[in-house]
Structure formats: C-alpha cells, structure tokens
Amino acid sequence: MQRISYFLFLFVISIIPKRAISQTTSSLSISKNARTFEMQHTTLSMKALAHSCLTITRVPDGLPCNPAMVPFNKKSNLSAGFLLSNGLANYERVRNILNGDVDQNAIDGLFGENKSIQIESNIDINFITPYLNAQYTPMAVRAFSIMRNEAHPEVDFYAIEESSYTFQSGYEAFQNFYLGLQVRQVERSFVKQKVQLLSLATQEGKNSLKPNKQSATYIEPGATWFINNSWKPRISFFIANSGVLSKKYDNLISPIDPQLGFGLAPPLDWGQLELSLEWRSLTYQEVNYEKLRLGAYYQFGSMNLMGGLDSNGISGGVFYDIDKLNAGVLYSSTKPMGSKDQNYTQTVYIQLGWKI
Amino acid sequence: MMNLKSKEYNRNFIAVILFLLFILLQGCNQSKNKNQQDPILKSYQLIDEQRTDEAISLLEGEILKSPEDVKLNITLASAYAHKAGVKLQKLVGIVLQIKKSIENRKKIKREKEKAGTTLAKSSKGFSELLIKINSFIDVFESIPNIDQKDSVYLKHAIFLLSSLGNKLPKKEYLYKAILEVILFKYTLNDTLIEEINENVLLSEQSCKIDYSLLSESMINITKLYIMILIDLSIGTDSNYDEELKIAENSLSELSLNPNVLKDQSDLILKQNLVQFGFGRVIECKE
C-alpha cells in the first residue's frame, strides 16, 4: 500500500508541469456557463457535484464517472433519462445551425436580441449491472454564446450535437483496489467560432458558422483505492480522452486528461454522505488551481442532495428516485457567493427519468 | 501488528495530504499571473458596464506599448464609437437595408428618368445624387441620432480606423461604413434638416439660402457618401462603381461650379419648407 501511495504521488508530480497552460487562455472568457461544457456529457448529478464524481461510488441517474466503481452497483436496471436546461427558446435555431441551415433569421434570432444564450439537452438510455454498464445517448445538444462589446459586438459561440455509445466494466483487482475500463464511441457535429457580429451579415461570416463533423473512439482506464478506515477514504484516478479521432480541429480540443480524486464517506446516523475533491479539466484551458472541484452528495432514502463548488461557480440540486420514476432539479451560477459582479450566468436544469 | 498497520495508513494519509498541498501551491503560483487579464477582454467588459472612459484609458495605455497592434486600435475606435452612443447590436439589420437600398437600381432608374425631364442638363449629375440620397431615407429612421458632442467622438473613431490604412482587415470596413452612415445622418440633420418651429411663419420671401454654406455642406456630405460607398464595396465584396461614378461627378460639379446649387435653390427650399422645416443653410427673418 505504501508503494501504491508513493507511485501515485510521483505520478501526480510528473504530470503537473505538463499541464501548465498560459494563464491568459483561461481568462479569455467572461461569464461562461458553470456546468455546461462543449466536450463534457454529464447527468444532473454530475453537474450538481461540480463534476467531482470520480470517487462517488454510485451516481443515482447514470453511469459512474469512474468505471472502477462498476462493482458497487448491486442492482441491475434499465433506465432512460431526459435532461433539459433553460434557454429552450433557442433550441430550434441552434439545431438549424448544426444542420447547416445558417440563414439571416437564425442569426437575428440568436444574436439580435440576446447578449448570451445557453442550452443543454440530453437523452440517455442506461443499462447498469454489477459487472457491465452500457449507455446509449441518441442525442445530446449543448450550446453557449456570449456577446461582448456592445459598440462592436464580438460573439463567442459554440454549439455541439453528439450521439454516443458507452461501455464500462470494472473489478476488484486486489483487496480494496479496483480497476475499470470505459469505452466510448462518439459522433459529433459542432460549430465553435469567435466572430464579429457584423461579419454575420455577410456570406463569408455566415459560412464560418457551417458545422464540422468528427467521430471519436475513446478507451479510458480508471482505478480506485479504498483505505480501510471508518471514514472510507479513497483515491481515484482516471485517464480521459485517450483514443482516436477521425479528424482533428484546432478549435475543438480533447487532449488526454489525467484526473485524480480524493473522497471520504464519513459515517452518519442518518443517510449516507460522500465528499469528493477532484482535480480534472473540463475546458482543457484551465490553470492548475481551476481544475480543483469539490462535491458533496447526501443520500437519505429516495432523496439525493448534491452540491458542488469550483472555479466556474456553484451548483446545488436535488434528485428523487422513487420506484420506477425519478426526477431532479439543479441550479448553477457562475457568480461567487457575496460577489457584486454583474457578469454572471445562471442556469436551471431539470431531469426526468424512468426505470424498466 | 495493529500499530504497524495504523502507522502505514497514517503515512498514506500524509502522502495524500502532501500531494493536495502540492497541487494547491502550484495553483496559487499560477493564480498571481492570472490577474493580468487580456486588455482587450477587459476593455470589452468595461464598455459593457458603461465605463467607457476607463476602457479608453486602458486601451490608449496599451497602444503606447504596442502602437502597431491592429486589434487594439480597432477596439479603441469602438470605445470612442460607444462614447458617441453607438450600440451596434441593434443596427445589424441596417446593413441589409443599406445593401438593398443601394442595389435597388430599378427604383433609382425610374427616379432618374423622372428628374431628367424637369432639371437643367448641367446639374443632372447633382440631381442623380439627390435621388440616390433619397433612397437612403428608408433606412434613416433606424439609424441612431447623435448630437454635436457625440459627433466629435464618432469622427475620432472613424479617424482611428482610417489611420490603419491597409492594415485594417477587410471585415472591419463594414463597421467603418456603419459609423460613417451614422455620421452622414448627423451631418444631414445638422446642415439641411431641423425640426419645424411651429411658431415661425413660413414664407419663401422672408428666407434666403446661404449658398456658400450649402455648397460646403454638400461637398462634405458627398465626400462622406463616397467614403461609405468605398468602404461598403470592400467590406461586402459588392460593386458600387455606378454610384461611385455619380457621386464623384457630383463632387466635381460642386467643386468646379458652385452656382449649380442656385439652379436647385427653389427645389431645396420648397422641399425643406414642406417636408422637414428649416436648416442652418437657410436664414429666415421673422
């Protein structure tokens, strides 16, 4: 066990210098969405936890973030879930742009009145067992746009539509040490551009909003080591985005991202509590401290309360899992508590699901 | 045995805590540098918060360090435009209207034929220019009005963009043209068109036109019109050669033969009296 902990420590030290990124890249945005990111497909629970879920043994509304946690799902089930955020009014316009239908009406509708737009919508079908998990996502749409400088507006816009298959398996390799593997196959269509608003009145500008396509196959290993203690501490690590892409684009990056998490489950008289501190990237442009994420998950019966905090903002949500139906709501904000900053984004997500 | 095991676990915990501290220290070290936000992004934020003067100070300071930076100069021009009250998000539709207006050749041709039967041949070019200006009236209501103080800032914004010369990216010519259109409307309003003062009795006999001021105003307006056409043609990849030729001919006529305006004085006076009221070029005795 000593050797394992020292190996982990050396591993972390070796990767941190490679992850040093210019500080200006991460500061090039004002008021991004706190919990929707172009390259992250996540459920309501994961968002509520500020994406700090590697050490969470059971995600109530989807597959575990770490495939090494597969053996902790004691009950098999087949379920479907539908996630929706606010900003629905722009859903059709975003879909039109992703389908290549970039006309003046779509541009006026998206950028004529609004300074920022946001939307996320996912459909997931999950098959969960103690040995193998599978997820089919027929459609996941995410879009975010922010307009800056009202005198000569510059629009920072992304829209992405994905369909994917995900398979997970895990097992206990040694005592309290679990290994897992996740395989994902993703088809995506996306637009990601920074353009002057005026240029969208020209054909050249409209052409810059034409969608690109990409296929990706990821093979992502994970591991978790549980330490014998009443507080059940555990250390997890996961290698995200290791795989192959059909075509690389400079404006859509998904580099291999090593992720590390530390979790605790303090014993409680009522319900179960899990705390998670994680170091992972979501935009692949953060500086190191921005990759730290803190999540808390409290389960009491069919009620699941979750909260999360990271450099993007705060989030809090509740998810109910009652027999065959489940539902949840989540609030997130980029505005830090007590801040008087006027530039911030608030998002509400709802999720509905049912089990067969 | 139990003590040895517990010591081992304690060491593991210490290793984990050290690793977390290491990450936090790495992050703190980088966070000091993070505070140096991109100046252009910062200026965008200041403009959107209506702190335009601070944005201008920031950008002018950055331009002193990097005078050749095109993006900084364009952003500074936009800050001055913002100080003049220009908020472009609402004006994007005007670009399409202006294109439609200029490209409405059939309407202009009809007006040209109609005007050709009543006006002297020597002033035909000037008449065509008047007709073309009239075709802009459709979009004028959408263009924001600015006052004299705003016009100073707007002129400086246009000057900043013009001073970039060939370095100005092609897509920014459209923005320059929009600013010039706003200035064009201000200049027209200021020199030719004012609100009617209902208490003043209107009479052709009691009013006379200041021809030199009218000529100077028309020359300035025509030059601005030519600049708009050139910038629109570059920014939108469109051809306005015909309109440019007419405008340049008019400018020549105005410059070489100021008396051409005398032939049109009755027409202008009647149009101003009936439609728009008095302008600065017309002096009326009550």
Interface residues (C-beta under 8 A of the other chain):
Chain A: M1 Q2 S5 Y6 L8 F9 V12 I13 I16 A20 Q23 T24 S26 S27 L28 I30 Q104 D108 F111 G112 K115 M147 R148 N149 E150 A151 H152 P153 E154 Q196 L197 L198 S199 L200 A201 T202 E204 G205 I227 N228 N229 P233 I235 F262 L277 W279 V287 N288 Y289 E290 K291 L292 Q342 N343
Chain B: E8 Y9 R11 N12 F13 A15 V16 L18 F19 L20 F22 I23 L24 Q26 G27 C28 Q30 S31 N33 K34 Q36 Q37 D38 L41 S43 Y44 Q45 I47 D48 E49 I74 T75 A77 S78 A79 A81 H82 V86 K87 L88 Q89 K90 V92 G93 V95 L96 K171 E172 L174 Y175 I178 G235 T236 D237
